[in-house]
Amino acid sequence: MSITVGVLGAHLREHEISPERAVLLENLGYDTLWLDASPPADLMLVQRLLDATSRMTVGTSVVNAWVADAGTVAASYHRIAAAHPDRFLLGVGIGHREVHVEYASPYTVLASYLDELIRNGVPADRIVVAALGPRMLRLARDRVAGSVPCMVTPEHTRRARELLGPGKLLLPGHFAVVDRDAARVRAAARSAPPGTGLRVANYAANLRRLGFTEDDLDGNGSDRLIDALVAHGDATAVAAQLRAHLDAGADHIGVYPVAADGDPIDVLAAVADAMNAAP
């Protein structure tokens, strides 16, 4: 596979990113920019981000199979790949039953969606799946380039690598902020993802598989759970928590900034400094 995702990625939503901010992230040392939260099927923002940058890979985390027509996504992929060969990675996923009233048989729907993308000429080695549980991870292993999971811990990464085996991309995302005030970090996390993500059945089920209890999942998360999902502390501590995914078998670690009311780019800048300073 000739596409390069590098070690460090940044996860941002459409309203948080622009071509100018993508250039800033590239200059900070981010290898991949992940466009989060179900981008539309035309993927025009992906193309604008690639147009503005020179080396950074852009990925989607993730195109939602329930709302983005596969034929349109495939056409968008070909348009982008023609303009920027080997710099776009198509992440796809199935969404959440809390959002889509028609949600049913997620495995079957996603498998069919992959069939249509590949039938429309999207190379399987340019697709990754937002897989959490064993069945979806096997789908990622058998059908596409790998997986881009979120709301996970290094233990999930270890298990996912065992299931995926060598040679498949494992690109987890982890929440992070360089901040020594644990109470402030936990409060910010509980008022936004990951705290609000605990109400999503997919994420909650995965965390139970990892050994977290109903007490951990109650409300917007116990201290133990929030600390497992959010890397925080001084620069050395944050870098060590993020690198734990790499030690567990990840190819890359994507950073979800915990910004509260601040600018997520400031958080990503601090995290990049932390990672670059790590031995």
N, C-alpha and C positions, 0 to 999 in steps of 0.2 A: 504494500500500500504506500503510495508516494505522498499522500497528504500528511502534513506535519501538524500535530496538535500541541507539541511541546509539553512542558511540565505544568505551566501555570495558566489558568483560565479565569475569566471574569464573567459572572452571570448578571445581566441587567435586563430590565423590561424596556419596552418601546419608549415609554415616557422618560426613561432615565438615560437614554443613550442618543447620540447624534453622531454624524460623521466627524465633527470636530473633537468630540469626547473620545471617539474610537482612536483617533490619532494620538491623543494624550495617553490612553491606555497602552497603545503599542509602544510609545516612548518610555513608559514606565516598566516595560519588560514583559507584558502579558503576551502569551503566545497565541491564545485563542480567546475570542469574544463570543459568548453564548447569548443569543437573543432569546429571552425567556417568554413564558406566558402566552402560548398559542398564537404565534404570529399569523397574519392572514396568508392565504394560499399564494398570492402574487409574489410574496417575499421581496417586495421592492426595497424595504429598509435594509435587508441583507445585502442587496446589490449596492446600495449607496454606501454602506459601511465598508464594503470591499473596495469600491471605487476610491474611497478616501485614504485607505491604508495601503501599505506596500508589501508587508510580509505576513501580517496577522491572518490566521485562519478564522473564519466566522462559522458558527454552528447554530442550529436551532434547538432550543431546549424547552418545549418541543412543539413541533407541528402536531395539532390535535386531529386525530383520525375522524372524530365525530363532526368536526366543523370545516375542515379544509379538504376540498375535493382533491382526490389523489391525482386525477388527470391534470388539473391546474397546477398542483404542486410539482408534478413531473416536468411540465412545460417550463415552470419557473426554474427548476433545477438546471435544465439544459441551457436556458438563457444565461444563468449565472456562471455555470461551468465553462461556457464558451468564452465569457469575458475574463474569467479568473480561474484558470485551470488549477486544480489541486489546492484550492483555498476554501472550499465550502463543504461542510459536513452536515448532512440532513438528519437531524434528530427528530424522531416521531414517537408519539405516545397515544394513549387511549383516553386521557382525561379522567374525570372523576364522576361517580354516580351522584354526588351531591349537586352537580351542575347540570348534567345531561339527563333529562327525565326518561329518555329512551335507552339509557345505559343498560346493556345486557351483553352477556357473553364476550367480555373484553378480549379474551385470547383470540376467539374466532374473528372478531371484527378487525383486530390489529393484523392478524395473519393475512386476512383478505386484502387489507390496505397495502401491506408489503407486496403481495402478489401483483396488485395493480400498478404500484410504483415501478416494480421491476419489469412488468410487461410493457410499460411505457418507456423503458430504456434507462431508468435510473440504476446505476451500478450498485450491486449489493454492498460493495466495499466502500461506498460513500454514504451508507445509512447506518445510524445507530438507534437503538430502541431504549426508551425510558423504562427499564425493567427493574423491578424490585424483588418479586417472589421467584421461586425456583422455576416455575413453568415459563414465565416471561423471559427469564435469563436463558433458559434452554432455547427459546425462540431466537433470542439475540445471537446465541452461539451458532445455531444451525442455519440461520437465514441471512444474517447481515454482518457488519463489521464488528459489532460489540454493543456495549450498553453505556448509557449516560444517566445513572440514577441520582436522585437527590433525597434530602432528608435522611441521610444514612450515616453510619459510624464506620470507623476502620474495621470493626468486626464484620459488618456487612460486606465491606470490600474484600476481606479475607475469604469469606464464604463464596462471594460472587466469583472471585478469581479461581477458586477450586472448581466451581461449576463450569465457568467459561473455558477453562484450560488456557494454555499458552497461545499466543498469536492472535487473540481477540482483544479489541480495545475495551478498556475498563476506565471510565471517565467520570468518577463520582464528583458531586458538588457538596461543599461544606460551608456552613455559615461561619463568618469570622468578623472580628473587630479587634484592633489593638487597643485595649482598655483594661487597666488594672482593677477598676471598680466593678466587682462581680455583681453587686446588687443592681447597678445601673445597666449592665449588659443584660442581665436576666429580665429586667423590666422591659427593656427595648425589645428583646426577643419574644416576650410573651404577648406584646401588643401587635406583633406582625409575625410573618413566618420567621421562625418555625413554630411559635406558639399557636397561631391560628391554624396551622397545617395539621395539628393533632386532631382536628374535627373531620379530617378527610380519611375515609375508611381505608384506602390503600396504604396511606402512610402509617396509620395507627396499627393496622394488621402487621405491617413489616416490623414496626418497633416491638410489637409483642413477640414476634419470632426471634428478635434479638435479646429477649429476656426482660424487657421493661414491663412493669406491672400496671394494673388499672390505677393504682395510686399515682404512678409516674405520669400517666396519661390524663389524669383528672384535671379539669380546668384547662389552663394553658401550659401545663407541664411542671413537673417537680424540678427542683434545683438539679438533681442528678441527671434528669433527661435533658434539660436545657444545656447543662455543661457538656454533655456528650455530643450535642448537636451544634454547638456554637464554640468555635475556637476563640479564646479570649485570654487576656493577661498581657504581660509585656511582650515585646517583639520576639524574644527567644521562645517563650511559651507558645505563642500563636504559631510560629513556624514549626515547632515540634509537633503540635497537634495536627497541622495540615500534612506534614510529611509522614505522619503515621499511616495515612492512606497509601502513600507511595511504598512504604515499607510493607504494607499488607498486600501489595500486588497491583495497585492502580498504575496506569500509565501516565496519569495526569490528574491534577486536582483543580477543580473549578471553585472559585470563591464567590459565595453569596454574601454581599456586604450587609452587615447589621448596622443601619445608619440612624435609626430613630428619626429625629427631625433634621438630621444633617445631610450632607451631600454624599451619596454612596461612592462617588469618585474619590473623595478624601479618604474613605475607609480603604478602598482598593489601593490607593497610593501607599498608605501605611502598611498594608499587608504585603505589598510587593517589596517594600523596604525590609520588612521582617524576613521574608523568604530569601531575599538577596544577601542578607547579613548572616544567614544561617550557615554553619560550616558544611 
